[in-house]
């Protein structure tokens, strides 16, 4: 997509290391520019000028954040790559349906196959209808803001698991202090109107570090596991559970998700359920795209969805 990707490093010129939040903002701004000028195929020089960096510095920021060069990273954001990923996912799903030898212990852990042991293991606990109706009465929720590779996030949890993970508005302070009005925090309290809230920024940072760690061990005995507390209708719970079977670094479609829950004619309802997900990244709705290969419809912005897809693909 971009050219001239091997600029020489300035002699004896130190390259500043960007903090993770600044890296993401640079990547996001780059994706926005490329989407707006995709027909013209901007060069690296044009992209660097747009984000007010040298070509060498931009190359360094991308490599530090994604682990690969801008050229390679941006290949993961094309329609061609999306369609190839969907073809692979369809073939793999068919193969697994026919196979009788898939490790059942892996399936019991919420994995689609033994090869997925590099992913987070997520155990889901669903609230009862009575608990949902009570609006969180008697529930103590701890929360905090933390930096992630995709911007500031608000994470919240109870003694039964993580119940909320949403990205903060891009215009909010970084990180947002407790006294700053926060759209994400207002949404959290609106979903749990009768709960008791307590801020715990240290634990929030620890949880986000586990969730977004790009170097998870591959041993089944050492894969970090997390428990999430789901609050939704029976149909929504089915959809969110199905999303957990989409491996990191791969893509699927709304129609494929509908088929996985034995509701092939409910694609629109599946899309609505995916849009109601309040556990960003943990319930990986960013891995669902249109059958045409178009990448759109993400609660926290299409650029963030593209960044997630490219970031995961680079670590596949």
C-alpha positions as CSV (number, residue, x, y, z in Angstrom):
1,X,0.0,0.0,0.0
2,X,2.9,2.4,0.7
3,X,6.2,2.6,-0.9
4,X,9.8,3.7,-0.1
5,X,9.8,1.8,3.2
6,X,13.5,1.5,3.9
7,X,14.7,5.0,4.7
8,X,18.2,5.3,6.1
9,X,18.6,6.0,9.8
10,X,20.1,9.5,10.5
11,X,23.6,9.1,11.7
12,X,24.0,9.4,15.5
13,X,20.4,10.6,15.8
14,X,18.7,9.1,18.8
15,X,15.2,7.8,18.2
16,X,12.7,8.7,21.0
17,X,10.7,5.7,22.2
18,X,7.0,6.6,22.0
19,X,4.8,5.6,25.0
20,X,2.2,3.0,24.0
21,X,-0.7,5.6,24.0
22,X,1.2,7.9,21.6
23,X,2.1,4.9,19.4
24,X,-1.6,4.0,19.0
25,X,-2.6,7.6,18.2
26,X,0.1,7.7,15.5
27,X,-1.2,4.3,14.1
28,X,-4.8,5.5,14.3
29,X,-4.0,8.7,12.5
30,X,-2.1,6.8,9.8
31,X,-5.0,4.4,9.3
32,X,-7.4,7.3,9.0
33,X,-5.2,8.9,6.3
34,X,-4.8,5.7,4.3
35,X,-8.5,5.0,4.4
36,X,-9.2,8.5,3.1
37,X,-6.6,8.2,0.3
38,X,-6.7,4.5,-0.5
39,X,-7.2,5.0,-4.3
40,X,-4.1,7.2,-4.5
41,X,-1.8,4.7,-2.6
42,X,0.1,7.2,-0.5
43,X,3.9,6.8,0.0
44,X,5.6,6.4,3.3
45,X,6.9,10.0,2.9
46,X,3.3,11.4,2.5
47,X,2.2,9.4,5.5
48,X,5.1,10.5,7.6
49,X,4.4,14.2,6.7
50,X,0.7,13.7,7.7
51,X,1.6,12.5,11.2
52,X,4.4,15.0,11.5
53,X,7.3,12.5,11.8
54,X,10.3,11.6,9.8
55,X,10.0,8.4,7.7
56,X,12.5,6.7,9.9
57,X,10.7,7.7,13.1
58,X,7.3,6.5,11.7
59,X,8.9,3.2,10.7
60,X,10.2,2.8,14.2
61,X,6.9,3.6,15.9
62,X,5.0,1.1,13.7
63,X,7.6,-1.6,14.3
64,X,7.6,-1.0,18.1
65,X,3.8,-1.1,18.2
66,X,3.0,-3.9,15.7
67,X,6.2,-5.8,15.7
68,X,6.4,-5.4,11.9
69,X,7.0,-2.7,9.3
70,X,4.3,-0.3,8.2
71,X,4.2,-1.9,4.8
72,X,3.6,-5.4,6.2
73,X,1.1,-4.1,8.8
74,X,-0.9,-2.2,6.3
75,X,-1.3,-5.3,4.1
76,X,-3.4,-6.8,6.9
77,X,-5.9,-3.9,6.5
78,X,-6.7,-4.5,2.9
79,X,-9.9,-6.0,1.5
80,X,-7.8,-8.7,-0.3
81,X,-6.4,-9.9,3.0
82,X,-9.8,-9.9,4.7
83,X,-11.3,-12.0,1.9
84,X,-8.3,-14.5,2.1
85,X,-8.8,-14.7,5.8
86,X,-12.5,-15.4,5.4
87,X,-11.8,-18.2,2.9
88,X,-9.4,-19.8,5.3
89,X,-11.8,-19.5,8.2
90,X,-14.6,-21.2,6.1
91,X,-12.3,-24.0,5.1
92,X,-11.1,-24.6,8.6
93,X,-14.6,-24.6,10.0
94,X,-15.7,-27.2,7.5
95,X,-12.6,-29.3,8.3
96,X,-13.4,-29.2,12.0
97,X,-17.0,-30.1,11.5
98,X,-15.9,-33.3,9.7
99,X,-13.1,-34.1,12.1
100,X,-13.7,-36.6,15.0
101,X,-10.3,-36.2,16.6
102,X,-10.4,-32.6,17.9
103,X,-9.2,-32.5,21.5
104,X,-12.4,-32.2,23.7
105,X,-10.4,-30.8,26.6
106,X,-9.5,-27.9,24.5
107,X,-13.1,-27.4,23.4
108,X,-14.2,-27.5,27.1
109,X,-11.8,-24.6,27.8
110,X,-13.5,-22.5,25.2
111,X,-11.0,-23.1,22.5
112,X,-11.8,-24.0,18.9
113,X,-8.8,-26.3,18.6
114,X,-5.6,-27.3,20.4
115,X,-3.6,-24.9,18.2
116,X,-5.3,-22.0,20.0
117,X,-3.4,-22.5,23.2
118,X,-1.6,-19.2,22.7
119,X,-4.9,-17.3,23.2
120,X,-6.4,-16.2,26.5
121,X,-8.5,-18.8,28.1
122,X,-11.8,-17.1,29.1
123,X,-14.3,-18.7,31.4
124,X,-17.8,-17.1,31.1
125,X,-20.3,-16.8,34.0
126,X,-23.7,-15.5,33.1
127,X,-26.0,-13.4,35.4
128,X,-29.4,-14.8,36.0
129,X,-32.5,-12.8,34.8
130,X,-33.2,-11.9,38.4
131,X,-29.7,-10.5,38.9
132,X,-30.0,-8.5,35.7
133,X,-33.4,-7.1,36.8
134,X,-31.9,-6.0,40.1
135,X,-29.6,-3.6,38.3
136,X,-26.5,-4.7,40.3
137,X,-28.1,-4.3,43.8
138,X,-25.8,-5.7,46.4
139,X,-22.9,-6.0,43.9
140,X,-19.6,-4.3,44.5
141,X,-17.8,-3.2,41.3
142,X,-14.2,-2.1,41.2
143,X,-13.0,-0.2,38.2
144,X,-10.0,1.8,36.8
145,X,-8.6,3.4,33.7
146,X,-5.6,1.8,32.1
147,X,-3.4,2.3,29.0
148,X,-3.8,-0.4,26.3
149,X,-2.2,-0.8,22.8
150,X,-5.5,0.7,21.5
151,X,-5.9,3.7,23.7
152,X,-7.3,4.4,27.2
153,X,-9.7,1.8,28.5
154,X,-12.1,1.5,31.4
155,X,-12.1,-1.9,33.0
156,X,-14.5,-3.0,35.8
157,X,-14.9,-6.3,37.7
158,X,-16.8,-8.0,40.5
159,X,-15.8,-10.9,42.7
160,X,-17.3,-13.1,39.9
161,X,-15.2,-11.8,37.0
162,X,-14.6,-8.9,34.6
163,X,-17.9,-7.3,33.8
164,X,-16.9,-4.3,31.7
165,X,-14.1,-3.2,29.3
166,X,-14.7,-0.2,27.1
167,X,-12.4,2.3,25.4
168,X,-12.5,5.8,26.6
169,X,-13.4,8.7,24.3
170,X,-10.3,9.7,22.3
171,X,-10.7,13.3,23.6
172,X,-10.5,12.3,27.2
173,X,-7.4,13.1,29.3
174,X,-4.8,10.4,29.3
175,X,-5.3,8.6,31.6
176,X,-8.6,10.0,32.7
177,X,-8.5,10.9,36.4
178,X,-11.4,10.0,38.7
179,X,-12.8,13.6,38.8
180,X,-12.9,13.9,35.0
181,X,-16.3,13.3,33.4
182,X,-16.0,10.0,31.5
183,X,-18.4,8.7,28.9
184,X,-17.2,5.1,29.5
185,X,-17.7,5.5,33.3
186,X,-21.2,7.0,32.8
187,X,-22.1,4.0,30.6
188,X,-20.8,1.6,33.2
189,X,-22.9,3.1,36.0
190,X,-25.9,3.3,33.7
191,X,-25.7,-0.5,33.1
192,X,-25.3,-1.2,36.9
193,X,-27.5,1.6,38.5
194,X,-27.8,-0.1,41.9
195,X,-24.2,-1.3,42.3
196,X,-21.6,0.1,44.6
197,X,-18.5,1.4,42.9
198,X,-14.9,1.6,44.0
199,X,-11.9,2.8,42.0
200,X,-8.8,0.6,41.9
201,X,-6.3,1.8,39.2
202,X,-3.5,-0.5,40.2
203,X,-5.6,-3.7,39.7
204,X,-7.0,-2.2,36.5
205,X,-3.5,-1.8,35.1
206,X,-2.6,-5.4,36.1
207,X,-5.7,-6.8,34.4
208,X,-5.2,-4.9,31.2
209,X,-1.5,-6.0,31.1
210,X,-2.7,-9.6,31.2
211,X,-5.4,-9.1,28.5
212,X,-3.2,-7.2,26.0
213,X,0.1,-9.0,26.6
214,X,1.3,-9.8,23.1
215,X,3.8,-12.4,24.4
216,X,1.6,-15.0,26.1
217,X,3.3,-18.3,26.7
218,X,2.3,-21.2,24.5
219,X,2.3,-23.9,27.2
220,X,-1.2,-25.1,28.2
221,X,-0.1,-25.1,31.8
222,X,0.8,-21.4,31.8
223,X,-1.8,-19.7,29.6
224,X,-3.3,-16.9,31.7
225,X,-7.0,-17.5,32.3
226,X,-9.6,-14.9,33.0
227,X,-13.2,-15.1,34.1
228,X,-15.9,-12.7,32.7
229,X,-19.3,-11.9,34.0
230,X,-21.8,-11.7,31.1
231,X,-25.0,-9.6,31.4
232,X,-27.4,-10.2,28.5
233,X,-30.3,-12.0,26.9
234,X,-30.0,-15.8,26.2
235,X,-29.5,-15.0,22.5
236,X,-26.8,-12.4,23.2
237,X,-25.0,-14.9,25.4
238,X,-25.0,-17.5,22.6
239,X,-23.5,-14.9,20.2
240,X,-20.8,-13.8,22.6
241,X,-19.8,-17.4,23.4
242,X,-19.5,-18.0,19.7
243,X,-17.1,-15.1,19.3
244,X,-14.7,-16.7,21.8
245,X,-14.2,-19.5,19.3
246,X,-12.7,-17.1,16.7
247,X,-8.9,-17.5,17.0
248,X,-6.7,-14.4,17.4
249,X,-5.4,-13.1,14.1
250,X,-8.3,-14.5,12.1
251,X,-11.6,-13.2,10.8
252,X,-15.2,-14.4,10.3
253,X,-18.5,-13.0,9.2
254,X,-21.9,-12.3,10.8
255,X,-23.4,-15.1,8.7
256,X,-20.8,-17.6,10.0
257,X,-21.5,-16.6,13.6
258,X,-25.2,-17.1,12.9
259,X,-24.5,-20.6,11.6
260,X,-22.4,-21.4,14.6
261,X,-25.3,-20.8,16.9
262,X,-27.7,-22.7,14.6
263,X,-29.6,-19.5,13.6
264,X,-28.5,-19.0,10.0
265,X,-31.3,-16.6,9.2
266,X,-30.6,-14.3,12.2
267,X,-27.6,-12.4,10.8
268,X,-29.1,-9.0,11.6
269,X,-29.9,-10.1,15.2
270,X,-26.4,-11.4,15.5
271,X,-25.0,-8.0,14.4
272,X,-27.2,-6.3,17.0
273,X,-26.0,-8.6,19.7
274,X,-22.4,-8.1,18.7
275,X,-23.0,-4.3,18.9
276,X,-24.3,-4.7,22.5
277,X,-21.0,-6.3,23.7
278,X,-19.5,-4.3,26.6
279,X,-16.4,-6.4,27.0
280,X,-14.2,-5.0,24.2
281,X,-11.4,-7.2,23.0
282,X,-12.1,-9.9,25.6
283,X,-15.3,-10.8,23.7
284,X,-13.7,-10.3,20.2
285,X,-16.4,-8.7,18.2
286,X,-13.6,-6.9,16.3
287,X,-12.9,-10.2,14.5
288,X,-16.3,-10.2,12.7
289,X,-16.6,-8.4,9.3
290,X,-18.9,-8.4,6.4
291,X,-18.9,-11.3,3.9
292,X,-17.8,-8.8,1.2
293,X,-14.5,-8.2,3.1
294,X,-15.5,-4.7,4.2
295,X,-14.4,-3.8,7.7
296,X,-16.9,-1.5,9.4
297,X,-19.4,-1.3,12.2
298,X,-17.4,-1.2,15.4
299,X,-18.6,0.3,18.6
300,X,-15.3,2.0,19.3
301,X,-14.4,3.2,15.8
302,X,-13.5,1.5,12.6
303,X,-9.8,2.7,12.9
304,X,-9.5,1.0,16.2
305,X,-11.1,-2.2,14.7
306,X,-8.6,-2.1,11.9
307,X,-5.7,-1.5,14.3
308,X,-6.8,-4.6,16.3
309,X,-7.1,-6.8,13.2
310,X,-3.6,-5.8,12.0
311,X,-2.0,-6.0,15.5
312,X,-3.4,-9.5,16.0
313,X,-2.5,-10.7,12.5
314,X,1.1,-9.5,13.0
315,X,1.4,-11.8,16.0
316,X,-0.4,-14.8,14.6
